[in-house]
């Protein structure tokens, strides 16, 4: 699943090709229309396909921003409103002159929403597994989970927010890996970067928060920030289906120290895997305590 760096990369590429342009037409795939007709919430959430099309058609793209793992398109007709997008497991945006220009067939076959822009080009959303989300909102409060997200990890106060929650009674016995993957505690850090940060700080992923000193919690938080920034610079990581709007893969996966590894790159010990918070957690039983 794309995490903060991957979403940030997409946003940085969408901005210059979209801001100020009008959405002249919107196309929703037959698969999504059929799903909606059958009462399923596939990609377009809590809105019928035709209403979704009508809402976006004629709107100008004013801003494109990232909040945690979400993309916020601020649109304007007679007033400003939001199109909020989550990439899900395999979502990808492409900026192309025609669908045939999308580089890989697996993405071309799964385009579900197309925004035709006033420059004649297409902003196409492809989602192979259809776990992505799009919501048209008049304001954030219409989807309350957005209001519960932690501060951006790069913002002042994010570290103090993390420490306050990690040291609260409610979370004392929680595994540290579960804490740092919680978007209400640290924004945008998923399984990949949590694994890398814990390895870098030599903390066992199942260690309870109460058994980690404040000094080590601070070190862990700073490691998460550093790894997220490094990944943004590397264009994110491509494990399977992440692509930027030009169809290019990221390169952060080439720098991983632990995620997906069978053997520790530091001591040579065979890695182990356990389930934490429903996700597979890879760690080194020698280096991480």
LOMI-626918 format. One record per residue: x, y, z of N, C-alpha, C in turn; residue in one letter. Coordinates in steps of 0.02 Angstrom, whole numbers, plus 50000, padded with zeros to 5 digits. Layout:
LOMI-626918
XYZXYZXYZA ...
This chain:
LOMI-626918
500424994050000500005000050000500445006350000X 500305011049956500695017249957500655020750025X 501235022950049501265026550113501415033850099X 501565037550150501645044850143502115046850086X 502715044050081503175046250028502895045249957X 502565039549947502285038249881501725043149863X 501295044449912500745049249901501025056249890X 501535058049929501855064649920502135065349850X 502455060049825502725060249757502195061349704X 501625057949713501075058749665500815065949667X 500715068649727500455075449735500925080449702X 501575079749714502055084449685502055084349609X 501875078649579501845078249506501175080449478X 500645079349516499975081449492499915089049493X 500195092349544500105099549552500255103449488X 500855103049460501025107449404500625106049340X 500355100049333499985098449272499235099449279X 499005101249339498285101649349498025108249377X 498415111549419498155117449453497975122949403X 497385125749412497145131049368496745128449309X 496775121949297496405119049241495705116949261X 495265116849212494575114949224494475107649205X 494045104349243493845097449226493275097949176X 493425096649113492925097349060492435091549057X 492675085549076492245079549073492505074549124X 492055070249147492225064949195491945058449169X 492355053249167492135046649146492235041649203X 491715037749216491745032449267491665025849231X 492085020949248492085014449213491425010749223X 491275006349176490675002249181490704997649242X 491304995449261491364991049319491144994749382X 491355000949390491155004849449490405006349446X 490155008049388489435009449382489025003249400X 489234997449378488874991249394488914989849469X 489504990949498489574989849570489114994549609X 489085000849588488645005649622487915003549614X 487735001149554487044999049542486854993149586X 487354989149604487244983249647487324984849721X 487374991349736487414993449806488094992949838X 488624992149798489294991549825489654998349822X 490104999449870490455005849875491155005449842X 491185003649779491825002849745492105009649724X 492665011649753493045017749739492655024049755X 492115025349721491715031349733491265030049794X 491385033649847491055032249911490455036849923X 489895033649942489295037149966489025042349916X 489085040449852488825044849800488715040749736X 488155041749704488025038349641488495040849587X 488635036649538489115038349486488925044649447X 488285045249429488075051149391488145057549431X 487995057149496488075063049538488805064849547X 489235059749551489955060849554490185064549492X 489975062249434490145065449370489915072649369X 489285073849387489005080649387489365085249435X 489565082549493489895086649544490565089249519X 490945085149482491615087049462491645090649395X 491175089149351491195092149284491115099749288X 491575103249256491565110549256491945113749313X 492195109749360492555112549417493275114149398X 493545119349428494255121049419494655118149476X 495245115549460495695112849511496085118649541X 495975119949605496275125749638496915123949675X 496895118349711497475116049749497495108449749X 498105105649755498195098449764498685097649821X 498465094349874498865093749935498835086549960X 499325084950003499325078450036499175079450110X 498765075050137498655074850209498715067550230X 499245065850265499395058950282499445054850217X 499025049850208499045045750147498485047650098X 498165053350110497615055650067497845061250021X 497545061449962497635066949915497015071349918X 497115077749931496565082549932496585086849869X 496085086249827495985090849771495485096049793X 495695102349798495215107749811494955110149744X 494295109749735493975111449672493505117449683X 493385121049629492935126849634492445127049575X 491815127649592491305129549544491055136349567X 490465136449598490255142849628490535143549699X 490805138049725491125138149790491665132649790X 492095132749840492625127649845492365121449881X 492585115649858492425109249890493005104449878X 492955098449906493525093849904493365087449867X 493845084949830493865078049807494435074849845X 494285070249890494785067049932494895059949907X 495525058349893495695051949863496205048149906X 496065041749917496545037149948496725032049895X 497375030649887497595026149834497445018849848X 497275017249911497145010249927497765005949920X 497674999849896498244995249889498614996249823X 498254998149771498574998149704498365004049661X 498105009349691497885015049652498465019049623X 498355021849564498875025849531498545030949485X 498815037049486498595042349439499075042749381X 498805044049321499225044949262498995051249225X 499475055249204499335061249164499555059749093X 499075058749048499215056348980498775059848929X 498985059548866498575062348813498025057648791X 498125051148803497625046048788497775039948832X 497275035748843497375030148888497905025248863X 497975024948797498485020548769499195022548787X 499265028748812499935031148832500135028848902X 499665025848939499845023049004500325017248992X 500915017249022501445012549002501285005149009X 500925003149061500834995949072500114993749062X 500024988049031499364985549015498944984449078X 499254982149132498864980749193498534986949221X 498844992749209498534999049231498025001449180X 498175000649116497695002749064497034999149071X 497054992649090496454988649094496034990149155X 496304994049202495944995249264495855002749279X 495785006649226495625013749235494885014449253X 494745017749309494055018049332493765025049335X 494195030149339493955037049337494435041049293X 494155044849246494545049049201494295056249207X 494755060749222494605067849221494915070749158X 494495073249112494745076549052494855083849069X 495475086149064495635092949084495585097749025X 495575104149041495475109348990496065109948942X 496635106748957497195106748910497145100848861X 496615096848867496505091148823496805084648848X 497205084948900497505078948928497045075748980X 497215069648998496815065749044497185064749110X 496825065349165497075063449230496675057149248X 497005051349240496655044949244496845041149308X 496335038749343496455034849404496355027449389X 496895023649397496875016449387496925013049455X 496545007749464496565004149528496434996749515X 496964992949514496924985849496496484981949544X 496564983249609496194979449660495564982949684X 495464989049664494864992949679494754994049754X 495304994949792495254996749863495345004249873X 495465007949820495535015149825494865018449842X 494905024849861494305028549880494305035449849X 493715037749830493605044649811492965047249845X 493025052949877492455055949911492395063249891X 491805065349872491665072449860491385075249925X 491735080149954491545082950019491495090550014X 491005093350047490965100550052491465103150103X 491625098850153492135100550203492385093950234X 492975094250265493275088250294492815084750344X 492445088650382492035085850436491505080950410X 491355081050346490875076250319491135069150320X 491795068350328492095061650336492525061950398X 492235060750457492565061950521493265058850529X 493425052950500494095050250509494655055050487X 494505059450440495015064250418495215068950475X 494755070350519494885075050574495285071850630X 495345065250629495695061650682496425060350666X 496635062050605497325060650586497825064650628X 498385061450644498915064750682499205070450641X 499565075150673499915080350636500405077250586X 500555080850533501065078550487501725077650525X 502095072150513502695070850553503235076150547X 503205080250495503705085550485503515092150518X 502905092450546502655098650575502865099450648X 502955105650671503085106750742502505103750784X 502675100450837502165097550880502015090250866X 502245087550808502095080550791502445075750840X 503065077350857503435072950904503105072950972X 502895078750996502575079251061501905075651061X 501545075951005500915072350997501035064851004X 501555062350969501725055250972501905053151043X 502335057051076502555055251143501975055251193X 501545060251187500975060751234500525054551229X 500395052351169499955046451161500325040051179X 500955039451157501345033351171501455032351245X 501445037751284501565037251355500925037551397X 500355037751362499715037851398499535030751421X 499135030351474498965023851504498645019051453X 498245021651408497885017451360498355013451316X 498945016051302499385012951253500015009751283X 500065009551349500675007151381500854999851363X 500344995751353500474988651339500434986951265X 500334991951224500304990751151501004989551123X 501044985251072501674984251037501864990751001X 502494992651004502714998950974502584999150899X 502634993450866502504993350793501774995350779X 501324992950821500614994650812500495002050823X 500845004950871500775012050885500975016350825X 501575014950798501835019450747501505018450679X 501105013150672500705012250610500005015250618X 499845017850676499195020750689499195028050665X 498785029550616498775036250586498535041750632X 498245039850689498055044850738498625046550785X 499175042550781499755043650824500335046550785X 500495043450727500975046250680500645046050611X 500655051450576500305051950513500715049150455X 500425044350419500725042150356501245036650359X 501385033950419501895028750426501565021850426X 501665018050373501375011350369501885005950382X 501734999950360502134994050376502854994550352X 502944997150292503624997350263504085001750305X 503885007950317504325012750349504355011650425X 503835008750454503865006750524504385001250533X 504394996450487504884990950490505594993750486X 505694998350440506365001250430506585005350490X 506135009350518506315013550575506475009450637X 506095004150649506224999850706506894996250699X 507054994250638507704990950627508274995950638X 508185001950613508705007050619508835008750692X 508325008650734508395010450805508485004150849X 508494998250817508624991850852508094990250905X 507474992050889506914990650935506504984850907X 506364979950949505944974250930505234976850917X 504924974750861504264977450844503714975850895X 503804970550934503284968650981503404971451051X 503944975051061504094977951127503534982751146X 503304982151209502764986551233503014993651241X 502584998451228502775005551232503065007251301X 502795004251354503025005851422503745003451434X 503984998951392504664996251401505174999751356X 504975005451330505425009451288505515016251321X 506125018251333506245024651367506035030451322X 505935036251353505765042251314506315043751264X 506945043051285507505044451239507465040051177X 507305033751185507255029251127506625030651087X 506095032851119505495034751081505645040751037X 506005045551064506195051451025506635049250966X 507105044850979507555042250926507145038750872X 506655034850893506225031350845505835036350802X 505535041250834505155046250796505605049850745X 506195051850767506655055250721506875050750664X 506935044250678507115039450625506555038850574X 505925038850598505355038550552505365044550506X 505455050450535505475056650494506035056250443X 506625054150463507195053850418507075048950361X 506775043150377506645038050326506105040450277X 505585043750303505065046350259505355051550211X 505775056050237506085061150194506545058050142X 506935052950163507375049550115506975046250060X 506415043250079505995039950029505675044849980X 505465050650006505195055849961505715057649909X 506335058549932506885060249886507005054749834X 506895048449855507015042649811506415041149767X 505895045149771505305043949730504855038549758X 504915037149824504505031949855504785025049842X 504425020049864504635013149854504115009449813X 504335005349767503895001249727504004994049745X 503534991149783503564984149800503194980049747X 502634982749724502234979349674501944984249624X 501424988049645501034991949597501104999449601X 501535002049646501585009349649501945012049588X 501635017149556501935020849501501775028249510X 502215032649483502045039649484501625041249422X 501455047649411500975049249358501265048249288X 501925047149284502245045549220502355038149211X 502115034149259502195026849255502865024349280X 503235028649315503905026749339503865023949409X 504305019149424504355016249491504795020449535X 504695019749602505155022749649505775018549658X 506265021049696506895017249705507065016149778X 506635018249825506795017549896506875010149915X 506535005649880506594998449897507314995949891X 507714999349852508414997349844508834999249906X 508545003349950508915005650009508665002250073X 508184997750068507904994750129508444990850167X 508404991350234508854987450275508534981250303X 507854981250308507514975550339506894973250301X 506484977850277505844975850246505964971050189X 505644965150192505694960250140506344956250139X 506754957150190507404953750191507354946950225X 507734942050200507764935350230508344934950280X 508814939550273509414939350315509594946450336X 509794947350399509974954050423510604956350387X 510574962550362511144965250325511704967550372X 511564967850437512064970050486512444964150515X 512074959150541512404953650577512364946950541X 511964946450488511924940250450511424935250476X 511084936750533510584932250561509984931750515X 509684925850511509074925050472508514929050507X 508134932850469507604936850498507014932550518X 506584935350560505974931950580505374936450563X 504794933350560504184937050544503644935250595X 503294940350619502714939150661502164943950642X 501564942550663500984946850647500864951850703X 500834958250685500684963450732500174968150700X 499614969050732499094973350704498854971050636X 498864964450626498634961650563499124961950506X 499724964550519500234965250466500844960950483X 501164958350432501784954450441502354959150460X 502694957550514503244961650539503894957750536X 504344960050493504994956950485505484960350532X 505904956450566506394959350612506994954750620X 507514957450648508114953550662508114951650736X 508094945250753508064943250823508714944650862X 509244946050826509884947650859509964955150870X 509834959150819509934966350824509374970050861X 508764967550855508194971150882507944967950947X 507964971851000507774969351067507214973551098X 
